[in-house]
Amino acid sequence: MSRLAAKFAELKQANRKALIPFITVGDPNPEFTVPMLHAMVAAGADILELGVPFSDPMADGPVIQRASERALAHKMSLRKVLALAEEFRQTDKKTPLVLMGYLNPVEMLGYQAFADAAHKADIDGVLTVDLPPEEAAECVELLKEKGIDQIFLLAPNSTEGRVKKMDAVGSGYIYYVSLKGVTGAGHLNTADVEAKLAEIRKNTSLPVGVGFGVKDAQTAKTVAAIADGVVVGSALISKIEENLANPQKAKDEIVELLTSMRLAMDS
């Protein structure tokens, strides 16, 4: 059983939901990332999504775009992201790590080399935003051989057939994008999300995490009532952006927000 499957099973047994924070690795600087990851786990995070900086993050809103720009200014790359994941693993062997990013850096490295490097870094899942299941067979197979889950995105307009396809090809969990648009955009309509999740669950047994639009403890609590996991990204990265001159304050504010989300989700 993969770490992701084991984590979701453990949470289900405890009648709890996964808190899944996302940060862009290397933002605001590479030295910030690993201590921040450990602090997020201490604040109640169950799974960590590691954003791989990319020059053209088409699915991301301005907040995460600027985070990528800051990380790339420090010469961050896919290999350096994996190196920081390895550093995190030196003292945390339990928390599932998911790489989230775009296909171009993976293709530049090569699927086999990427699978080998991700395995060496003890990565548990890969979510490649612009790799649809129809084109993912080679990558999925290589990752599967290494025990790494390939995670896919579902959108509000995804059809029943597409859910079935992602269920057949993917593993770990499904990431449901709750809003049409980019990260950090819009207002979450819980009724719409709940209705869509009911449709999705008819066609998959995989856990479903919901992201895009989770901004505070109340939203996290509302989403946790209907989903298996709550993904939060832009709200955390905003704390970094607001405190570029004081990274410690950014870290403290991220911990405070995640702690409030964890408490709300468990209440």
VOMITI-26667 format. One record per residue (C-alpha): residue number from 1; x, y, z. Coordinates in nm, 4 decimals. Example, Ala and Ser with C-alpha at 12.3 -4.5 7.8 and 13.67 -1.06 7.14 Angstrom:
<num=1	east=1.2300	north=-0.4500	up=0.7800>
<num=2	east=1.3670	north=-0.1060	up=0.7140>
***
This chain:
<num=1	east=0.0000	north=0.0000	up=0.0000>
<num=2	east=0.1360	north=0.3413	up=-0.0952>
<num=3	east=0.1888	north=0.6125	up=0.1654>
<num=4	east=-0.1008	north=0.8068	up=0.0122>
<num=5	east=-0.3405	north=0.5111	up=0.0266>
<num=6	east=-0.2290	north=0.4351	up=0.3821>
<num=7	east=-0.2747	north=0.7976	up=0.4899>
<num=8	east=-0.6279	north=0.8222	up=0.3503>
<num=9	east=-0.7173	north=0.4857	up=0.5093>
<num=10	east=-0.5806	north=0.6022	up=0.8438>
<num=11	east=-0.7770	north=0.9273	up=0.8241>
<num=12	east=-1.0965	north=0.7479	up=0.7250>
<num=13	east=-1.0590	north=0.5158	up=1.0230>
<num=14	east=-1.0261	north=0.8197	up=1.2489>
<num=15	east=-1.3181	north=0.9993	up=1.0765>
<num=16	east=-1.0868	north=1.2843	up=0.9747>
<num=17	east=-1.0072	north=1.4534	up=0.6441>
<num=18	east=-0.6713	north=1.5239	up=0.4833>
<num=19	east=-0.5262	north=1.8727	up=0.5070>
<num=20	east=-0.3074	north=1.9163	up=0.1965>
<num=21	east=-0.1075	north=2.2400	up=0.1796>
<num=22	east=0.0785	north=2.3486	up=-0.1349>
<num=23	east=0.3829	north=2.5720	up=-0.1517>
<num=24	east=0.6135	north=2.6552	up=-0.4416>
<num=25	east=0.9514	north=2.5019	up=-0.3651>
<num=26	east=1.2259	north=2.7649	up=-0.3470>
<num=27	east=0.9923	north=3.0546	up=-0.2680>
<num=28	east=1.0944	north=3.3020	up=-0.1295>
<num=29	east=1.4337	north=3.1249	up=-0.1228>
<num=30	east=1.5512	north=2.7615	up=-0.1203>
<num=31	east=1.6527	north=2.7747	up=0.2481>
<num=32	east=1.2923	north=2.8501	up=0.3489>
<num=33	east=1.1362	north=2.5358	up=0.2003>
<num=34	east=1.2389	north=2.2401	up=0.4170>
<num=35	east=1.1822	north=2.4108	up=0.7556>
<num=36	east=0.8445	north=2.5305	up=0.6218>
<num=37	east=0.7480	north=2.1769	up=0.5201>
<num=38	east=0.8284	north=2.0447	up=0.8677>
<num=39	east=0.6363	north=2.3327	up=1.0279>
<num=40	east=0.3307	north=2.2561	up=0.8130>
<num=41	east=0.3341	north=1.8928	up=0.9267>
<num=42	east=0.3577	north=2.0076	up=1.2887>
<num=43	east=0.0595	north=2.2380	up=1.2247>
<num=44	east=-0.1565	north=1.9445	up=1.1139>
<num=45	east=-0.0827	north=1.8858	up=0.7454>
<num=46	east=-0.1364	north=1.5254	up=0.6351>
<num=47	east=0.0025	north=1.5390	up=0.2799>
<num=48	east=0.2369	north=1.7982	up=0.1287>
<num=49	east=0.2136	north=1.9218	up=-0.2299>
<num=50	east=0.5468	north=2.0500	up=-0.3569>
<num=51	east=0.5045	north=2.3009	up=-0.6377>
<num=52	east=0.7724	north=2.2708	up=-0.9058>
<num=53	east=0.8486	north=2.6249	up=-1.0311>
<num=54	east=0.7781	north=2.6760	up=-1.3998>
<num=55	east=0.8120	north=2.9756	up=-1.6306>
<num=56	east=0.4633	north=2.9417	up=-1.7827>
<num=57	east=0.2263	north=2.8116	up=-1.5107>
<num=58	east=-0.0932	north=2.8398	up=-1.7165>
<num=59	east=-0.3317	north=2.6943	up=-1.4552>
<num=60	east=-0.2077	north=2.9207	up=-1.1787>
<num=61	east=-0.3266	north=3.2643	up=-1.0810>
<num=62	east=-0.1036	north=3.5678	up=-1.0181>
<num=63	east=-0.0069	north=3.4669	up=-0.6624>
<num=64	east=0.1442	north=3.1314	up=-0.7599>
<num=65	east=0.2830	north=3.2730	up=-1.0852>
<num=66	east=0.4836	north=3.5248	up=-0.8852>
<num=67	east=0.5959	north=3.2505	up=-0.6464>
<num=68	east=0.7354	north=3.0596	up=-0.9455>
<num=69	east=0.9149	north=3.3728	up=-1.0630>
<num=70	east=1.0750	north=3.4219	up=-0.7210>
<num=71	east=1.1844	north=3.0579	up=-0.7050>
<num=72	east=1.3225	north=3.0616	up=-1.0603>
<num=73	east=1.5224	north=3.3729	up=-0.9730>
<num=74	east=1.7048	north=3.1432	up=-0.7279>
<num=75	east=1.7756	north=2.8984	up=-1.0143>
<num=76	east=1.5286	north=2.6397	up=-0.8832>
<num=77	east=1.4785	north=2.3390	up=-1.1091>
<num=78	east=1.3053	north=2.0019	up=-1.0950>
<num=79	east=1.6290	north=1.8375	up=-0.9794>
<num=80	east=1.6717	north=2.0970	up=-0.7031>
<num=81	east=1.3114	north=2.0431	up=-0.5932>
<num=82	east=1.3845	north=1.6708	up=-0.5623>
<num=83	east=1.7039	north=1.7452	up=-0.3697>
<num=84	east=1.5040	north=1.9478	up=-0.1147>
<num=85	east=1.2507	north=1.6634	up=-0.0922>
<num=86	east=1.5394	north=1.4296	up=-0.0095>
<num=87	east=1.6534	north=1.6729	up=0.2598>
<num=88	east=1.3022	north=1.6741	up=0.4093>
<num=89	east=1.3008	north=1.2925	up=0.4073>
<num=90	east=1.6103	north=1.2785	up=0.6258>
<num=91	east=1.3913	north=1.3527	up=0.9277>
<num=92	east=1.0376	north=1.2724	up=0.8062>
<num=93	east=0.9832	north=0.9280	up=0.6571>
<num=94	east=0.6045	north=0.9255	up=0.7025>
<num=95	east=0.4390	north=1.2316	up=0.5481>
<num=96	east=0.3329	north=1.1712	up=0.1853>
<num=97	east=0.4969	north=1.4059	up=-0.0656>
<num=98	east=0.3299	north=1.4956	up=-0.3953>
<num=99	east=0.5090	north=1.6810	up=-0.6739>
<num=100	east=0.2768	north=1.9223	up=-0.8518>
<num=101	east=0.3771	north=2.0982	up=-1.1693>
<num=102	east=0.3868	north=2.0974	up=-1.5469>
<num=103	east=0.4994	north=1.8451	up=-1.8056>
<num=104	east=0.7823	north=2.0426	up=-1.9675>
<num=105	east=1.0418	north=1.9958	up=-1.6878>
<num=106	east=0.9553	north=1.6239	up=-1.6718>
<num=107	east=0.9968	north=1.5829	up=-2.0475>
<num=108	east=1.3245	north=1.7757	up=-2.0393>
<num=109	east=1.4544	north=1.5279	up=-1.7830>
<num=110	east=1.2983	north=1.2270	up=-1.9578>
<num=111	east=1.0266	north=1.0019	up=-1.8143>
<num=112	east=1.2619	north=0.7239	up=-1.7036>
<num=113	east=1.5137	north=0.9617	up=-1.5462>
<num=114	east=1.2283	north=1.1477	up=-1.3759>
<num=115	east=1.0775	north=0.8270	up=-1.2344>
<num=116	east=1.4210	north=0.7206	up=-1.1056>
<num=117	east=1.4905	north=1.0608	up=-0.9505>
<num=118	east=1.1450	north=1.0844	up=-0.7902>
<num=119	east=1.1896	north=0.7359	up=-0.6443>
<num=120	east=1.5325	north=0.8286	up=-0.5072>
<num=121	east=1.3789	north=1.1369	up=-0.3437>
<num=122	east=1.1049	north=0.9161	up=-0.1904>
<num=123	east=0.8201	north=1.0999	up=-0.3637>
<num=124	east=0.4770	north=0.9402	up=-0.3224>
<num=125	east=0.2701	north=1.1047	up=-0.5943>
<num=126	east=0.3005	north=1.3176	up=-0.9060>
<num=127	east=0.0366	north=1.5597	up=-1.0296>
<num=128	east=0.1226	north=1.6942	up=-1.3732>
<num=129	east=-0.1316	north=1.9638	up=-1.4522>
<num=130	east=-0.1064	north=1.9475	up=-1.8310>
<num=131	east=-0.0705	north=1.5697	up=-1.8750>
<num=132	east=-0.4141	north=1.4245	up=-1.9571>
<num=133	east=-0.4821	north=1.0555	up=-1.8912>
<num=134	east=-0.5087	north=0.9898	up=-2.2653>
<num=135	east=-0.1388	north=1.0752	up=-2.3039>
<num=136	east=-0.0087	north=0.9530	up=-1.9685>
<num=137	east=0.0381	north=0.5783	up=-2.0228>
<num=138	east=0.4191	north=0.5806	up=-2.0500>
<num=139	east=0.4700	north=0.8065	up=-1.7496>
<num=140	east=0.2091	north=0.6260	up=-1.5400>
<num=141	east=0.3704	north=0.2882	up=-1.6048>
<num=142	east=0.7196	north=0.4066	up=-1.5144>
<num=143	east=0.5967	north=0.5745	up=-1.1962>
<num=144	east=0.3894	north=0.2715	up=-1.1014>
<num=145	east=0.7000	north=0.0535	up=-1.1273>
<num=146	east=0.8557	north=0.2795	up=-0.8634>
<num=147	east=0.5475	north=0.2736	up=-0.6383>
<num=148	east=0.4587	north=0.6366	up=-0.7178>
<num=149	east=0.0959	north=0.7415	up=-0.7694>
<num=150	east=-0.0040	north=0.9463	up=-1.0744>
<num=151	east=-0.2715	north=1.1946	up=-0.9675>
<num=152	east=-0.5060	north=1.3696	up=-1.2110>
<num=153	east=-0.7173	north=1.6838	up=-1.2051>
<num=154	east=-1.0932	north=1.6898	up=-1.2532>
<num=155	east=-1.2808	north=2.0089	up=-1.3375>
<num=156	east=-1.6435	north=2.1174	up=-1.2782>
<num=157	east=-1.7241	north=2.0329	up=-1.6414>
<num=158	east=-1.5529	north=1.6902	up=-1.6430>
<num=159	east=-1.7822	north=1.4213	up=-1.7832>
<num=160	east=-1.8683	north=1.0855	up=-1.6315>
<num=161	east=-1.6506	north=0.9206	up=-1.8960>
<num=162	east=-1.3539	north=1.1339	up=-1.7958>
<num=163	east=-1.3966	north=1.0432	up=-1.4299>
<num=164	east=-1.3939	north=0.6744	up=-1.5257>
<num=165	east=-1.0798	north=0.7267	up=-1.7347>
<num=166	east=-0.8979	north=0.8970	up=-1.4475>
<num=167	east=-1.0103	north=0.6254	up=-1.2099>
<num=168	east=-0.8678	north=0.3608	up=-1.4441>
<num=169	east=-0.5336	north=0.5354	up=-1.4989>
<num=170	east=-0.4748	north=0.7348	up=-1.1818>
<num=171	east=-0.4098	north=0.6410	up=-0.8204>
<num=172	east=-0.3499	north=0.8047	up=-0.4828>
<num=173	east=-0.6356	north=1.0526	up=-0.5008>
<num=174	east=-0.8217	north=1.2712	up=-0.7470>
<num=175	east=-0.7722	north=1.6463	up=-0.7270>
<num=176	east=-1.1033	north=1.8191	up=-0.7951>
<num=177	east=-1.0641	north=2.1775	up=-0.9163>
<num=178	east=-1.3660	north=2.3405	up=-0.7554>
<num=179	east=-1.3671	north=2.6558	up=-0.9690>
<num=180	east=-1.3496	north=2.7320	up=-1.3381>
<num=181	east=-1.0388	north=2.9437	up=-1.3860>
<num=182	east=-0.6952	north=2.9629	up=-1.2270>
<num=183	east=-0.5715	north=2.9079	up=-0.8722>
<num=184	east=-0.6755	north=3.1702	up=-0.6208>
<num=185	east=-0.9734	north=3.2813	up=-0.8291>
<num=186	east=-1.3379	north=3.3176	up=-0.7436>
<num=187	east=-1.5673	north=3.2148	up=-0.4638>
<num=188	east=-1.6345	north=2.8536	up=-0.3732>
<num=189	east=-1.9944	north=2.7396	up=-0.4232>
<num=190	east=-2.0238	north=2.4530	up=-0.1766>
<num=191	east=-2.3548	north=2.3252	up=-0.3115>
<num=192	east=-2.2085	north=2.2930	up=-0.6606>
<num=193	east=-1.9012	north=2.1135	up=-0.5251>
<num=194	east=-2.1125	north=1.8737	up=-0.3190>
<num=195	east=-2.3287	north=1.7857	up=-0.6196>
<num=196	east=-2.0242	north=1.7268	up=-0.8393>
<num=197	east=-1.8517	north=1.5120	up=-0.5773>
<num=198	east=-2.1591	north=1.2907	up=-0.5599>
<num=199	east=-2.1319	north=1.2384	up=-0.9386>
<num=200	east=-1.7584	north=1.1710	up=-0.9181>
<num=201	east=-1.7939	north=0.9143	up=-0.6407>
<num=202	east=-2.0319	north=0.7075	up=-0.8512>
<num=203	east=-1.7400	north=0.6395	up=-1.0838>
<num=204	east=-1.4347	north=0.6133	up=-0.8601>
<num=205	east=-1.3319	north=0.4663	up=-0.5275>
<num=206	east=-1.0309	north=0.6987	up=-0.5067>
<num=207	east=-1.0308	north=0.9694	up=-0.2396>
<num=208	east=-1.1162	north=1.3155	up=-0.3702>
<num=209	east=-0.9293	north=1.6258	up=-0.2599>
<num=210	east=-1.0795	north=1.9666	up=-0.3347>
<num=211	east=-0.8670	north=2.2697	up=-0.4158>
<num=212	east=-0.8952	north=2.6201	up=-0.5661>
<num=213	east=-1.0876	north=2.8646	up=-0.3477>
<num=214	east=-0.9923	north=2.7367	up=0.0000>
<num=215	east=-0.8874	north=3.0539	up=0.1782>
<num=216	east=-0.9619	north=3.0233	up=0.5502>
<num=217	east=-1.0635	north=2.7941	up=0.8342>
<num=218	east=-1.4364	north=2.8185	up=0.7636>
<num=219	east=-1.3916	north=2.7250	up=0.3974>
<num=220	east=-1.1662	north=2.4356	up=0.4977>
<num=221	east=-1.4284	north=2.3116	up=0.7434>
<num=222	east=-1.7048	north=2.3360	up=0.4823>
<num=223	east=-1.5024	north=2.1494	up=0.2199>
<num=224	east=-1.3905	north=1.8850	up=0.4709>
<num=225	east=-1.7557	north=1.8031	up=0.5381>
<num=226	east=-1.8005	north=1.6874	up=0.1763>
<num=227	east=-1.4533	north=1.5893	up=0.0472>
<num=228	east=-1.1773	north=1.3505	up=0.1528>
<num=229	east=-0.9103	north=1.6181	up=0.1444>
<num=230	east=-0.8770	north=1.9962	up=0.1518>
<num=231	east=-0.6050	north=2.1519	up=-0.0659>
<num=232	east=-0.4846	north=2.5035	up=0.0142>
<num=233	east=-0.2200	north=2.6897	up=-0.1853>
<num=234	east=-0.2686	north=3.0538	up=-0.2827>
<num=235	east=-0.3778	north=3.1529	up=0.0693>
<num=236	east=-0.0459	north=3.0224	up=0.2045>
<num=237	east=0.1707	north=3.1696	up=-0.0688>
<num=238	east=0.0030	north=3.5074	up=-0.0114>
<num=239	east=0.1529	north=3.4999	up=0.3392>
<num=240	east=0.4989	north=3.4580	up=0.1847>
<num=241	east=0.4391	north=3.7384	up=-0.0636>
<num=242	east=0.3162	north=3.9749	up=0.2077>
<num=243	east=0.6277	north=3.9109	up=0.4177>
<num=244	east=0.9147	north=3.8870	up=0.1698>
<num=245	east=1.1328	north=4.0994	up=0.3982>
<num=246	east=1.0492	north=3.8795	up=0.6985>
<num=247	east=1.0349	north=3.5066	up=0.6085>
<num=248	east=0.9969	north=3.4083	up=0.9743>
<num=249	east=0.6747	north=3.6097	up=0.9935>
<num=250	east=0.5527	north=3.4395	up=0.6764>
<num=251	east=0.6247	north=3.0999	up=0.8315>
<num=252	east=0.4446	north=3.1939	up=1.1535>
<num=253	east=0.1377	north=3.3162	up=0.9637>
<num=254	east=0.1232	north=3.0005	up=0.7493>
<num=255	east=0.1433	north=2.7852	up=1.0630>
<num=256	east=-0.1313	north=2.9932	up=1.2256>
<num=257	east=-0.3601	north=2.9558	up=0.9218>
<num=258	east=-0.3010	north=2.5800	up=0.8881>
<num=259	east=-0.3536	north=2.5275	up=1.2609>
<num=260	east=-0.6863	north=2.7110	up=1.2426>
<num=261	east=-0.7880	north=2.5006	up=0.9404>
<num=262	east=-0.6939	north=2.1769	up=1.1153>
<num=263	east=-0.8919	north=2.2716	up=1.4250>
<num=264	east=-1.1943	north=2.3729	up=1.2159>
<num=265	east=-1.1806	north=2.0554	up=1.0065>
<num=266	east=-1.1636	north=1.8373	up=1.3175>
<num=267	east=-1.4352	north=2.0207	up=1.5081>
***
